[in-house]
């Protein structure tokens, strides 16, 4: 059991926080989050934080702006109450896709939000699978970005063993060029698997047109890997194309399940996807009754990094198996 730390959850990750606390041998500290009729919110600690090391676990998922304001207000309160340090754990970092100027007069919102948290007074930040690696440099405080690659690999290897599928029958598919490094990492974790890239263009947000498939997929067990499933349209289109081009089966891996606009229903109804594997960075209780979507937890990964912080151990040595 780790002593002298307090671990809080606000409104977005209660179940994940409870899992982390169980692994640490402590209870989740009580916080209160209120939303008023005029749209304002108030987030406060219900326990004494003076001189304590604080860990806050909160994904900035929908409603994104409410989650961000809850964090900023909560951080301000515990800073004024003289806590010792604050580690902000953001399993899913909202606004991450606004990480560059793509068109005239556009902001870099991912940087702006990073500035808000850095200036609020956090000591360090922990994230899971940032949309792009350069976001780490947007923060002016230390940041550790964890990836669930080995969690996915462990699940898939067990699955393939059960189904008597050899890894040389597996193709790891990047749904676009930006996901290539994720596909490479997962392919390295699943020895003898090959890599395939879907070449596409985006005429507008949440719409993609597939122009080419680079690599062999005929009779392959395809695993498409990405960081985010939002509406699911581009993933579904990619999976259908893989199946139409001769893939034996199609699995999906994604760290963050936004699942906007009835995405779950569309995946449940699809007959060309075998399984969708996601993590619990965003809570969806309905997933646990799904026949198509399976959830793996990042709680052990987060708990191990908290332990390494508290024991002053090198984080890289602590979570090599999670890279």
DAFEN-V856924 format. One record per run of one state. SS is the DSSP state (h for helix, s for strand, l for the rest). FROM is the first residue (numbers start at 1). LEN is the number of residues. If there is no record, write none. Layout:
# DAFEN-V856924
{{SS:FROM:LEN} {SS:FROM:LEN}}
This chain:
# DAFEN-V856924
{{l:1:4} {s:5:5} {l:10:4} {h:14:11} {l:25:4} {s:29:1} {l:30:1} {s:31:5} {l:36:5} {s:41:5} {l:46:7} {s:53:5} {l:58:6} {h:64:17} {l:81:4} {s:85:6} {l:91:18} {h:109:12} {l:121:3} {s:124:5} {l:129:4} {h:133:6} {l:139:3} {s:142:5} {l:147:2} {h:149:14} {l:163:4} {h:167:3} {s:170:5} {l:175:2} {h:177:13} {l:190:4} {s:194:11} {l:205:2} {s:207:8} {l:215:6} {s:221:9} {l:230:3} {h:233:12} {l:245:4} {s:249:9} {l:258:5} {h:263:7} {l:270:5} {s:275:5} {l:280:5} {h:285:5} {l:290:3} {s:293:4} {l:297:2} {h:299:12} {l:311:4} {h:315:4} {l:319:1} {h:320:3} {l:323:1}}
